[in-house]
Amino acid sequence: MRTKYKVKTKAVFNGQPIGSTIELDEKTARKYESLKYLEIIEEVKPKAKKSTSATKKPSQKTSAKKETKKDEE
């Protein structure tokens, strides 16, 4: 997976005005930074994926409370 960088434009770049902040892949960012069109601000870290857990079963305590309520009625 390619590394993404947040860059600030120093010239009109891909229709973006001067001073705008955009995200580019590493190869493109390094190339245009060497030509003085961009300034690399920071590396964008990929967001952590949330793991999906199995469906939770109701605990014994809650089902015990329900049974006592039924008994009282």
Short mmCIF file of the C-alpha atoms (twelve columns), coordinates in Angstrom:
data_MODEL
# 
_entry.id   MODEL 
# 
loop_
_atom_site.group_PDB 
_atom_site.id 
_atom_site.type_symbol 
_atom_site.label_atom_id 
_atom_site.label_alt_id 
_atom_site.label_comp_id 
_atom_site.label_asym_id 
_atom_site.label_seq_id 
_atom_site.Cartn_x 
_atom_site.Cartn_y 
_atom_site.Cartn_z 
_atom_site.pdbx_PDB_model_num 
ATOM 1  C CA . MET A 1  0.000   0.000   0.000   1 
ATOM 2  C CA . ARG A 2  1.307   3.407   -0.904  1 
ATOM 3  C CA . THR A 3  2.052   6.045   1.659   1 
ATOM 4  C CA . LYS A 4  -0.058  9.185   1.450   1 
ATOM 5  C CA . TYR A 5  1.252   12.652  2.250   1 
ATOM 6  C CA . LYS A 6  -0.538  15.866  3.075   1 
ATOM 7  C CA . VAL A 7  1.021   18.621  0.967   1 
ATOM 8  C CA . LYS A 8  0.633   22.380  0.593   1 
ATOM 9  C CA . THR A 9  0.748   23.783  -2.927  1 
ATOM 10 C CA . LYS A 10 3.192   26.564  -3.818  1 
ATOM 11 C CA . ALA A 11 1.857   26.926  -7.369  1 
ATOM 12 C CA . VAL A 12 -1.398  26.123  -9.158  1 
ATOM 13 C CA . PHE A 13 -1.394  22.326  -9.080  1 
ATOM 14 C CA . ASN A 14 -4.102  20.133  -10.686 1 
ATOM 15 C CA . GLY A 15 -6.506  23.069  -10.620 1 
ATOM 16 C CA . GLN A 16 -5.900  23.704  -6.914  1 
ATOM 17 C CA . PRO A 17 -5.044  27.293  -5.937  1 
ATOM 18 C CA . ILE A 18 -1.794  28.310  -4.267  1 
ATOM 19 C CA . GLY A 19 -1.701  27.463  -0.571  1 
ATOM 20 C CA . SER A 20 -4.316  24.723  -0.624  1 
ATOM 21 C CA . THR A 21 -3.733  21.477  1.252   1 
ATOM 22 C CA . ILE A 22 -4.230  18.191  -0.625  1 
ATOM 23 C CA . GLU A 23 -3.256  14.519  -0.244  1 
ATOM 24 C CA . LEU A 24 -0.963  12.787  -2.734  1 
ATOM 25 C CA . ASP A 25 0.843   9.474   -2.898  1 
ATOM 26 C CA . GLU A 26 4.523   9.377   -1.976  1 
ATOM 27 C CA . LYS A 27 5.962   9.187   -5.500  1 
ATOM 28 C CA . THR A 28 4.001   12.179  -6.804  1 
ATOM 29 C CA . ALA A 29 4.601   14.238  -3.669  1 
ATOM 30 C CA . ARG A 30 8.379   13.679  -3.751  1 
ATOM 31 C CA . LYS A 31 8.566   14.434  -7.480  1 
ATOM 32 C CA . TYR A 32 6.732   17.752  -7.306  1 
ATOM 33 C CA . GLU A 33 8.417   18.763  -4.059  1 
ATOM 34 C CA . SER A 34 11.781  18.501  -5.822  1 
ATOM 35 C CA . LEU A 35 10.420  20.824  -8.531  1 
ATOM 36 C CA . LYS A 36 9.331   23.290  -5.786  1 
ATOM 37 C CA . TYR A 37 5.613   23.021  -6.668  1 
ATOM 38 C CA . LEU A 38 4.677   21.494  -3.304  1 
ATOM 39 C CA . GLU A 39 5.734   21.388  0.313   1 
ATOM 40 C CA . ILE A 40 5.221   18.120  2.207   1 
ATOM 41 C CA . ILE A 41 3.509   18.856  5.514   1 
ATOM 42 C CA . GLU A 42 2.989   15.420  7.056   1 
ATOM 43 C CA . GLU A 43 2.472   11.727  6.401   1 
ATOM 44 C CA . VAL A 44 -1.124  10.563  6.578   1 
ATOM 45 C CA . LYS A 45 -1.442  7.441   8.713   1 
ATOM 46 C CA . PRO A 46 -4.079  4.903   7.686   1 
ATOM 47 C CA . LYS A 47 -7.019  4.626   10.032  1 
ATOM 48 C CA . ALA A 48 -7.198  1.483   12.150  1 
ATOM 49 C CA . LYS A 49 -9.933  -0.892  11.118  1 
ATOM 50 C CA . LYS A 50 -12.390 -1.849  13.814  1 
ATOM 51 C CA . SER A 51 -12.630 -5.559  14.371  1 
ATOM 52 C CA . THR A 52 -16.087 -7.018  14.378  1 
ATOM 53 C CA . SER A 53 -16.867 -9.168  17.351  1 
ATOM 54 C CA . ALA A 54 -19.388 -11.947 17.608  1 
ATOM 55 C CA . THR A 55 -22.880 -11.073 18.735  1 
ATOM 56 C CA . LYS A 56 -23.092 -10.885 22.477  1 
ATOM 57 C CA . LYS A 57 -25.402 -13.166 24.368  1 
ATOM 58 C CA . PRO A 58 -27.480 -11.672 27.170  1 
ATOM 59 C CA . SER A 59 -25.829 -12.194 30.506  1 
ATOM 60 C CA . GLN A 60 -27.242 -14.549 33.087  1 
ATOM 61 C CA . LYS A 61 -27.929 -11.682 35.475  1 
ATOM 62 C CA . THR A 62 -30.395 -9.960  33.172  1 
ATOM 63 C CA . SER A 63 -32.268 -13.160 32.376  1 
ATOM 64 C CA . ALA A 64 -32.416 -13.962 36.111  1 
ATOM 65 C CA . LYS A 65 -34.004 -10.544 36.751  1 
ATOM 66 C CA . LYS A 66 -36.587 -11.179 34.065  1 
ATOM 67 C CA . GLU A 67 -37.512 -14.523 35.639  1 
ATOM 68 C CA . THR A 68 -37.978 -12.951 39.082  1 
ATOM 69 C CA . LYS A 69 -40.235 -10.266 37.604  1 
ATOM 70 C CA . LYS A 70 -42.356 -12.948 35.920  1 
ATOM 71 C CA . ASP A 71 -42.609 -14.871 39.197  1 
ATOM 72 C CA . GLU A 72 -43.795 -11.762 41.049  1 
ATOM 73 C CA . GLU A 73 -46.624 -11.185 38.570  1 
# 
